[in-house]
Amino acid sequence: MTGSASSGQRNWFQKLLKKNRTSTSRPESVICSRDIMHYIQEHEAIIDPDCILSIEPEHCPEISNDAVQDYEESPEPEVQGDVLSNCRCCGTILKYPTFVKRIKCTICDTITIVENGDPKNADRNGLNSDSGQTQLLSLEYLEEFIQNNSSPKALGVMLYEFFSSFRVLNNSFRVPNYRLSHRTPGLDFPQIKRFYKRILKLPSINSYYKMLLGMSDLLKRSPELEEPQNILWLLIILELPTFQHVLIHKANIPELRSVQYDILKRTIGLIANLNKTPLQYLCNWLHRSPEFLIKVDLINLYITFHVTKCINYQLKPTNTTDTATHSEDENVNYKDTLFKDMNATSPAQALDALPQNAAMNRQDEFTSKIGLSQYGNNWHIRTGARALSIFFTANSHNGKFKVPVSNFYNTLVDYVNIKEDFDAWQLNNRKMSNGASSTGDSVQSVIDYLQNNTISAYYGILSNDPTQMRKLSFTFCQFPFLISLGSKISILEHEAKRKMERKAEEAFINSLNQKQPFGIYFKVRVRRGLIANDSLKCIKNHTNDLQKSLKVEFVDEPGVDAGGLKKEWFVLLTRELFHPNKGLFSYDETSKLAWFTISNIDHEELYYLVGVVLGLAIYNSTILDLRLPFVLFKKLLNKKPSLEDFCELYPENGGSLRKLLKLQDDEIWDNMEIYFDVTYSDLLGAIKTEELVPGGSSIKVNNSNKNEYVSRYLDFYLNKVISNSFNSFYKGFYSVIGGNALSLFSPHEIQLIVLGDDNDGKKVDTEILKSVTNYNGWDSREAAVTSKQVAWFWEFFDSISYKQQKKLLLFITGSDRIPATGIQNLPFKITRLKGNKDRFPIAHTCFNELCIYEYPDKNTMWRKLEYGMNESEGFGIK
């Protein structure tokens, strides 16, 4: 900006410079405003801790020191027309006056070019150097240029100019006769790969370095990205083949690694902060990308890179002064220092060493895992997670997953204090009340207020305004696809334990008030012959105790519940409730999956009981032996069912609907007699017909309305006709769960937790189970492993079939399924008993323990094991 400044502008910059001198030593002029915090609170936005805006010095008018001193005594001027916008790279909120032309973010150093006070009106072509540039990039042009110019310097200059030009790069590498659409960006990705490989094969690295510098300069001054055609250059840059190498291996040339890292972080930042329209196009393009998983791994590796830095700070705290003055991006070889003492060349190898560190073996979780304060305001992790969320959205299409959701897990998150992260995430989402309700519990309101302020002060997220709390920029629970299933289960158990403790405290306080004994458990006392009726009666009489720890007692049986009786109760109760003769669930002949029976009989109480049982199973970490379809868990998480879900439940009908959707011949449609109605039989065999739309019996299905017909057909069978039954089931389920932890899970993960993993019908890996087995009754583990009885047992386990292995697991653990997180997470124990060698082996299902005697030979032991796993049920001698 040239010329003299107006009085209002001069006063604004006086204020800006004065604040800068007292708050920062950066050469740029910086202003921090509390007004931005009010804006954030009103619009529920998320920003970095300090709302920082940096104006480049070249745009600041000359201001004398006397003028700055005079400002202290002058009234604060009113600046009209201030603009709020986001940094296109890191997402930080920027505030600036309307007369500013360029803004430099002090968080990521990205420059936003502004025209008329609005970055959306900036030059869409990016840099001014684009003017007059007509030649586009291609492999053919590169080869021609190399042949005609022997000077490496000329090639480097050409590459820098072309890759620093938005107009050139964004229009290069196009597929002939292809136009941009939702299906394809129209880029020739194989040619882009060959282009990069050709440059890497050149004798001098200088040309490649110049190309990288051009990319970096363009990314630092990114043009406006409101339209999908303006993001093609980002896809071209993302194809750079050396990104993963930069994040893992040490570079011989630090400058080369530095600029590549800078390119990657800015590319990910720009993608993470795209607007809705380009995001919709990008999701469609990514879903059809043949290298989808490679890009997912790259962004996950980028997140791993920065989480590893946090772990290193946790294990090796640095000097406070050095840390305060050290920029997070100054040393892009940071990972070398992390791996140096571990003799590792990759994150996976480094992680293998982490649990052996003394810091990771401490019992105090808050000191052995990285805390929220170390990553909560890290914009690199935040933008990486946001970018990966775009890929996660693109991964799902019409109920199908392009890759398993487990590919999005970041194993380093297991080294984060995920329980603290979950608590902070809940606190961020909790709406603070300005005062206690006149009809509410005033004592509880005071307790909640004190807890909220104590927790928020502990996490460092309490604002100056006592009625408001500042939201943290990032928690991993905002992006649950990054969290492994094991960590999610620990969160669920953490929430369940807290609720159980709260219920126990409430029971104790009530007992003092009422002078009556109290129980800290939810006790279920049942008879085997009337297990459903007795269980329903216990649940109805103790609806307020469902979130207490569960204890089960079988009438006239001596078993004491340490976990085994609970497992037995779940097995027997679900076996009765889901039996076809009970009339609650029917089974498809092809899929063998259970679904709600179509019936007019009132079974709402029993469906409520089924929902409670499933909730209790999750709450008490118990796997159920059931065959339930995926769509049930989608409905529990309020996800819309798809045709794929219907096909899993009803394969034959689903296949017919698929054929119907593919049918295009109008002549065939004219000869088909399909109308908008369905005919079905209920539980008692009565045939009924119901219209899918008003007057549907007279509306014929044709090529134009077939999609609506299929949609309403699915809605009828998966929602409408079983609505009463499912609503009762849903109510029972959430009467037990009802917490925020469940929202972190995907339907597939909930299915794994409830039903366990059947290992895809494959036999259990004996070697893995051996490696996690503990032994008792021998002098040492080596003595146990080399004993005859243990060797005979593993030989027996490895020789039997998949179905027999399931029976043996059921005998020992109380469940024939392996845990959702794998057989390696199954606590398994073998104990040696002394005494009568003619007795049968004993199983303690509470502890997943098999007790075996010192049998004289292998045949005797195998015969008794077979009898035990095939004939056992109940507790005690009968």
N, C-alpha and C positions, 0 to 999 in steps of 0.2 A: 504494500500500500504506500503510495507516494503522496507528497503535498503535506500541508499543515493539518494537524488534527483539530477537530472541533473541541469546544469546552467539555462537552459530555464525554467524548472519547478520551480526552486527556485525563479527566478525573477518574474515569474507569481504569485506565492504565496505572494511574497513581496508586489506586487501591490495590491493583494487581501486583505491582512491584513491591509495595510495602509488605503485603502478605508473603510474597516470595522470599524476601530477605529474612523473615522471621521463621520460615517453615522449611526451606530447602536450600541446598547449595548448588542446584543444577543451574547451568548457564541460561536455560530458557526461563521465560516469565511464567509463573505458575499461580493458579488461583484455586482455592478449595472453598466450596460454598455449602452451607447447611441447607440452603433452599433445595439442593438436589436430593438431600436425604428426605425432605418432606415429599418431594415428587415421587421418590422411590416407594415410600410408605403408602402413599395414596394409590399408586398404580401397581403395587405388589411386584415391583421389578427387583432384580438382583444385580448388585454391582460389587466392585472391589471396595476394600475398607475405606479408602479416601477417594472421593469423587474428584479426580484430578484432570485439569485441562491445561495443556501447554500451548501457548501461542509462539510461533517462531519469531526470534528476535528481529528479523528483517522487517517485520510488519509493525513493530512497536515504534512510536514517535519518540524523539529525543525528550527526555524529562530530566530536569536537574535535581540534585539532592535537596535543594531548598524547596522545590515544589513538593517533593515527597514529605518533607518535614511539615510544610504548611498544611498538608492533608489531615494531620492529626487534629487540627483545630477547626477544620472546615466541615460542614455537614456532608453526610454521605449522599452523593448524587444518585438520582434515579435513572437507571439505565433501561431504556425501552427496547423491546424487540429481542431479548435474549432467546437463543435457540438451544434446545436439548436434543441430542442425538446420540447414537451408539458408535463406538469405534468399530469399524468393519472387521477388524482382526480379533481383538481380545474381548470386545463387547462392553468395555467400560463406558459409562455415561459421560458424554462431553457436553459442556455448557460454554457458549461463546456468544458475543454480540453479533448483530446482523452484518456489521461492516467488515468482519474478518473474512479473508479469502482462503486461507489455508490453516489447517489445524493439525498439530502434531501431538499424538497421544503419548504421554510420558510413561505409560505402562509398557507398550510394545513398540513405540517409536514409529507407528504407522501414520502417514500423512493423509488427511482427508482434504480434498480440494472442494471448495465451496463457492457457489455462485448465488448471489442474491439471498445469502443467509440460509440456504437450504442445500445440503449435500446431494439431494436428489436431482438438483438442477445442474450439477457439475458436468463437465465435458464427458460424455459417454465414451469418447474415444481414448480417454486416458491422457497420456503424455502429449505435450505439444510437439515433441519430436516426431510424432506420427505423420504430421502433415507432409504430403508429397510422396509417401511411401506406398508403392503399388505392388512390388514383387512379394509373393507369398512363399513360405517355407515348404519344402518337400524334399524327399530323398533324392529325387532326380536333380533338383536345383543344387543340392549340396555336392553331389558327385561332379556336376558340371563346373561348379565354382572351384573345387579342389583341383580339377584338371587345368583350369585356366589361370589359377593363381598359385604359384609355388611358395609364396610367402605365408608362413603360419600366422604372422601378425595380421595380414589382411583377412584371413579366415576368422580370426578372433574378433576383429572389429565388426565384420559382417554379422557374426552370431550374436554379439552383444547388442547391436542395433536392432536386429530382428526380434530377439527375445525380450528386449526392454520396451517393445512397441505393442501396445494392446491391440491396435487395429490389425497388425500383421499376424501376431501369434494367434489371435482369436479366430482368424479366417484361414489359417493354414491347416494342412493335413486333412482336407475334406475328401469324402468319398464322392466321386463323380456322379451326378444325377441323383444324389440323395439330399433330401431336405430335412431340416430339423423337425422332429415330431416327438410325441410322447414315447414312442417305441425306440428311437435311436437319435443320438446327437449328430449323426452324420460324419463322425470322425473315423479316419482310417488308422485304427490302433496298431495293427501289425506294422504299418509303415512308420509310425512314431517310434516303435521299439527298434526297428532297423536303423532309423535315423540316429538314435542315441548310441546304439552299438557301434555305428560307423565312426562317430566322433570319438568314442572311447578307444578305438583301435588306432587312432592317429599317433604318430611317433611322439608328438609333444602334447603334454597335458594342458598347455596354455589355452588352446582353443576351447576345451571343455570348461576350463575355469572362467573364461570370458563369457561363455554361454550362461553359466551359473550366475555370474554377476549381473547379467541382463535380467534374468528371472528375478533375482533378489530386488533389484531396483524397481521393477514393475510391481512386485508384490508390496513394496513399501509405499508406493503411491497408487494403490489399487483404484481403478475406476468404479463407478457405480454399477452394482450387480442386481438391479431390479428385475431384469428380463432374463429368461433362460438362455437366449442366444449370447448373452454376455459372460457366461461362465465356462465356455468351451476351453478357454486358455488354461483354466485351473485343472481340467481333466488332462490336458496335454502335459502340464507340469507334473501331475501326480503319477505319470507313467515313468518318471525318472528311475532308472534301475538300481541306483546306488543308495537309496534311502535306508533300507534295512541294514546295509553294511555300515552306514554312518552311525546308527544307533547301537551297534553291537561291537564292532571292531575298532581298533586303534588305527588312525590314519597316519601315513608317513608325512603328509603335508597338512599341518593343522589348519592353515587358511582354507584349504579345499574342504575340509570337514566342517569348518565353521560356517561357510556360506551355504553348504548343503543342508545343514541343520536349520539355518535361518530360513531357507526356502520351505522346508517341511513344516516348520511351526506356523509360518504365515499362511501357507496353503490350507492347512488344517483349520486355522483360525477363521479364514475367509469362508470356507465351506460351512463351518459350524454356525456362522452368523448370517447365512443366507435368508432371504425373505421367503414367504410362502410359495409364490408362483415358481421361482426357479427350483425350490425344494421339491415340489410335486414332480417336475420333469426329471430332476436328478434321481429321485427314488425309482421312477420307472426305468431309467437308463441303468441304474445299478443292479436292479433285479435281473436284467437281461445280460449283464456283463459276465463273460466267461471267466474272468479273474476276480470275481467277487470276494472269494475267501482270501486271496492274496492281499487285497486292500484292507479287509477286516483285520488280518494279522498285522499289517503295517501300522495301522492306527492304534491297535492294542499294544504293539511294541513301543509306540511313542508314549502312551500312558505309562507303560511299565518303566520306561526310561526315567520319567519324572518321579514316579512313586519310589523307584530305587534310590533316587537322590534323597528323598525324605527318609528312607530307611537308613541310608548311610549317615545322615545327620543324627539319627536316633542312636546308632551304634557307636559313632565316633563324633561326639560333639566337638565343634570347633571353637576357637577363641571368639568371644563376644564381639570384640572390636572388628575382627576380620569379617565376621558374619554380617555385621551391620553395614559394612561398606562394600561388600561383595555382591555384584549383580548376578542374578540367577542365570543369565545368558552369557556372561563373560567367558566362562570356561566350558566350551562344548565338549571338551575331552574329560569332563567330570567323571564319566563312567569308568574311565581308565583307572582313576584313583580308587574307585569302589571295588573293581575286580583285581587290583594289583595284589592285595594281600590274600586273595582267595584262589589265585592261580586259575581263574576262570576266563573264558572268552565269550560267554553268552549269559543272558539273564538266568536261564534255566540252571546252568552250572553254578552261578553265584548263589541262587536260592537254595541249592542243595547244602551249601555251607552255612546258611543263615541260622537254622535251628541249633547248630552246634555252638553258636556264640553264647557266651555267658548271659548277655543281655536278653536273649530270647528265651532263656530257661528260667527266668524269674517268675515267681508265682503272681506277682502284681501285674495284672494285665495292662494297666495304664502306663507302666514303664517298659514293658516288653514289646509293645506294639505302638506303631506311630499314631499319634493323637490328631485330633481334628485341627488343632492350631497349626500343624505343620503343612497341611494341604488344603485347608478350607478356603483360602484365598489365592490358590495357585491357578492362574488363568490358563496355563498350559494343560493341566489335567482337566479343567472344566471344558475347554474348547475341544480337547481330544474326546472326552465323553460325549459331548454334544454332536461331534462329527460322527462318532460311532453309532449314536442313536439314529442317525439318518440311515445308516446301513442296516441297523436292526429293523427299522420300519420297512425298508426295501426287501428284507429277508422273507417277509410274510406276504403271500399273495393267494387269495381265494382259499384260505385255510391251509395252504401248503407252505413248508419252510424250505428255502433254497439250501440252507445248511442247518445242522442242528443248533439249537440255541446255546448249547454248551460251548460252541466255538467263540462265543462272545465273552465268556468268563475270562477275567483277568486274575490269574492265580496269585499275583502279588497283593491283591486286596485282602487275602487271608492274613497278611501281616499288618493290616490296618485294624485299629480298635473299632470294629464294626458295631459293637454295642453302643459305644459313645456316639458313633456316627448316626446310628438309628435314633438315639435319644435327641440329638440335635436336630435331626430331620423332623421328628415329631414336634419339637418345640417351635421350629420355623413355621410349621403348618397350623399350629394351634392359635386360634384367635383369642387374644387377651380380652378379658372383660374389664370395663372401666370401674365396675362396682358390683357388689354382690346383689343378687336378685332379692327382692323383698320376700319372695315366697321360697327362696332356696335355703339351704343349710348354711348359716352364717359362719359357723365354726369350720366347715369344710372349705368354704370360700377363702377364709384366712389361710388355712393350710395350703390350698392350691396356690394362693398368691405368693406365700413364702417359698414354696417349692419352686415355682416358676422363676422367681428372682434369684434364688440360690443357684439353680441349675444354669440359668442364663449367664449369671456372673461367673460361674465356674468355666463355662465354655467361652466367655469373653464376647458375648453377643448382646449385652445389655446397652441400650442407647442412653443418651443423656436425658431423654424424655422418659420418666418412669412408667408411663402408660404405653410405651411403644418399645418394641425390640427389633433391632436390626437383623435382617436376614443374612446368613452367611452366603458367600458366593457359590459354594459347592459342598455337597455331601454325596457320598457314593450311593446312598439310598435314593437320590434323585434319578439315578440311572441303574436300576436293579439288575439289568442284564449283565453288568460287569461283575456282579457278586456271585460267587460260586454257590452251588446248592448247599454245600456243607455250611458255609457262612450264613446263608439264609435260614437254615434250620437252627443254627445257634441263636439267631435273632428271635426266631419263633419261640424257642425254649426260654430265652431271656425274658420275653414278654409274658410267657405262660408262668414262669417262676415268680415274676413280680406280681402277677395277678393272684397266684396261689398264696403268696406271702401276705398280700393285702387282705384276702378273704380270711386268712388265719388271724390277722390282727383284728379285723372287724368282729370275728367270732369271740375273741378274747375280751374285747371291750364290751360287747353285748352281754357276755356272761357276768362281767363285773356289775353292769347296770341292773341286770335282771336276777343276779345272784343264782345263776343256774350253770351247770357244767357246760362246757363248750367242746365242739369237735372241730379239729383242723382239717379233717378229711371228708371227702364225699364217699360215704360208705354204701356199698350195694350188697345186699344180702339176698341171695336167690336160691331157688330149688332147681335142680337140673331139669326136671320134668316140666316146670312152669317158668322157664327162664325169661321168656318174652313178657309175660304178665307181671312177674315180680320186678323185672327191670323197669317196666313202664311205671309201676306204682312207686318205686324208689325215686325215679326222676321227677314224677309229678309232685311228690311230697317234699322234694329238696331242690326246687328250681333255682334257689339262690346259692346252692352249694356246688353247682356244676363246674365252677372254675377252681375248686379246691383239688388237692391231690386225690386221685382215685384209689380206693381200697375195696377189694372184692372178697366176699366170704360165701362159700357154698355150704348150705345147710347140711349138718350131720357129716361134714368132712373135716379132717384135722389140719388141712393146709393153712399156712400163714402166708398172707400175700406180701411178697417182696418183689413182685413183678410177674411171677408165673401165673398166679390165679387170675390176674388181670388179663393176661394174654388168652388164657383159657376161656374166660367170660366173653371176650370179643369174638373168639372163634365160634363158640356155640351159639351166641346170640345172633350174629350175622348169618350163620348157617340156617337158622330157623326163619329169620325175617326175610331172607332172600330166596327161600325155597318156593318153587312155583306153586305148591299147594297152599301156601299162605295167601296167595292172591294179590300180593303187593307189587310183585315184579314178574314180568314175562320175559322169555328168552327167545331171541331170533334163532331159527333152526340153522342158519348158515354161519352167522357171526358168533353165536353162543353168548352174546352180551345181554346183560339185564337192562330193562327199561321199565318205566312206570306202566302198570297195567291200566288199560282203558276200562273204567268201571264207574257205575253210579253209586256203588256202595261207599259209605262214609268210613274211610280209613285214615282220617286226618291225624288222629292221635298216634297211630302206628308209624305213619310217615314222619311225624315229628320226632318219634323215638329213633327212627333210622338216621335222621339228620343229626340228632344229638350224639348217636353212636359214632358217626363219622367225625364229628367235631372232637369228641373225646379221644378218638384214635390219634388224631393229629396232636391234640393237647398233651397226650400221654406217650407220644412217640411209639405208637404201636401200629404194625403193618397188618392189614386186613386181607384175608383170602377171598377176594371177590373179583368178579369180571364185570367191570363198569366201563362204559364207553367214554371217550375223550370229551364228548359234547356235554356230559354231566358236569365236568369240572370247568368247562367254559361258561356254562350257565351259572355256576356258583360264583364265578368272578365277573358276572355280568357282561360276558363277551357274546357277540352274536353268532349263532350256529351257522355253519356253511354246508354246502352240498357235500363236501368231503366228509364232514362229520356224519351226515345222514348215511352216506355210502358205507362208512365203517360200521354203523349200527344195523342198517338194512342193506346189505350188499346187492341183493337182487333188484329191489325197488330203486335203489340209487343208480344202478347200472342202466335201468330203463329211462330214468330221468336224464341221464347223460346223453343217451342216444337221441332222446327227444330234442335236446338243445342243439345237437349237431345236425339235425334234419333240416334241410333247406328246400327240398323239392315241394313246390306248391301243390302239385298233383297228388302226391302222397298225403299231404295234409288234408286235402279235400275229401279223401276217402276214409280218413280216420274219424272216429266218433269219440272224441275226448272232450269233456266239458269241465267247467270250473266247479266240480263237486267231487267228493270222495265217499267211498263206501267201505265200511269197516265193521268188524264184529267186536263186541265188548267181552268182558270177563265171562258172562253167562252164555255167550254164543249168539246173542241177538244181533241181527244184521241191521246196520243203520247207515243212512246217507245224510251228508251235511254239505251245504254249499260253502265254497271257499270265498265267494263274494255274493252280495245280494243279487238274486236272480241268476246265480251261477249255473243252475241246471239247464238253462237255455243259452248260455254263452259258450260257444265252441272255441276250443283251443286251436290257434293257427300259428303261422310262422312269426307273426308280428307281436303276439301276446304270450308266447311260450315262456319267456323269462319271468313274467309276472305269475304265470301258472305255477312254475317250479318254486318260486319264492313263497307263494301262499301255501303250496303243498307242504314244504318244509316247515313253515310256521305252524301249520295245523298239527302235524305229528310231533314236533319237537317242543312246541309251546302251548298252543291253545287247548288241545284236547286233554292235556295232563296238567293244566295250570293249577288246579286246586291241590293236587297231590304234591307237585313240586313246591308250591308256596309253603306248605306245611313242612316239607323236608328242608327247605331253605331257612325257614324260621328256626327250626331245631338246630341246624348246623351253626347259625350265627348266634344262637343263644349261648353257645360254648366258646366259639372263636371270637368274633366281634372285636378284633383289634386291627391296628394299622399294619402289623407285620405281614398279614396274609396278602396285602396288596402288592408286596414285593415279589410275589411268586407268579410265574406263568401257569396257565392251566396244566401244561405238561408236568411241571415241577410238583404241583399239588397232587397230580395223579401218581407220581412216583412216591411221594411221601405216604399217601394213603394205601396204595396197593403194593408198594415195593417194586423191585426190579426182578422180572422173571428171567433175566439174562438172555433174552431172545430165544428161549427154548434150548439153550446150550448148557452143557454140563458145567458145574462150578470148577474153576481152576484150582486144583488141589494144591499146587505149589504156593499160590497166593494165600490160601487159607492156612497152610502150614506156617507161613512166615509171620502171621499175626496171632498165632495160637500161643496161649500161655499154659504152663504146666505146673501142677501142684502134687506134692507127695514124693518127689524125687529129690536127691541131694542137689542137683543142678539141672539146668536146661539141657546140657549136653547129655547127661545121664538119661533124661526123659526121652530125648530124640533118638537115642541109640537103643532104648529098651525094646523088647520083643513086642509087648502089647501095643505101644504107640506105632511101631512099624506096621503091625497087622491092621490097626485101625485105618491108617492112611492107605494101605493097599486095598482094604475093603471099600473105603470111600471112593477111591479112584476107579474101582472095577464095576461099581453098580451103575445103573442107568440114570438118566436125568430125573425120571419120575421117582425112582428109589432115593436119589439124593434129596429130593424135596421132602420125602417122608422122613428121612433121617434128620434133616434140618428142623422139621416140625417137631420131632420127638425131643431134640436137644434144646431148641431155642423158642419153641412155641409158635413159630411161623415158618412156612415153606418158601418165603421170599427172602431175597437178600436186601440189605438196606439200599435206599435210593442213591447213596453216595458210593456204592460198590462193596464187594465182598471184603475188600481190604479194611473197611471200617466196621466190620462185624466183630464185636468182642467174643472171643471163643476160648474155651478153657477145657483142658482134660486133666482129671485128677485120678491118682492111683489110690485104690482102697485095699486094705488088708483084711483078711478074714475068709469066710466061706467062698470058695471059688466056684461053687455051683449056682450062686445067685446071679440074677440078671443085672445088667448095667443100670445105673440110676441117672436120670437127667434132672438137673436143677434149671428149669426154664427161666427162673428169675435172673440167673447169672449166665445163661448160655453155656452151662457147664455139663460135661459128660463125665461120670464117675465109673471107672472100670476096675474090675478085680484082676488079680494076677492069674489069668487063665492059663492052663498048662499048654494049650496048643491053639493054632490058628482056627481050626474048624469049630472048636467049642466057642470061641469068642465070636466068630462070624454068625453062628447059629443063634446065639443069644442076642446079638445086635439086631438081626432080622426080626426076631420075635418082639423085641422091645419097640422097634419103630413101626411095626404093623399092628400090634395088639394093644398099645398103650392109650389110655385116656383117663383123665381124672387124677385125683391125688389120694394117696393112702392105699391100703390093702383091702381088696374086696373078695 
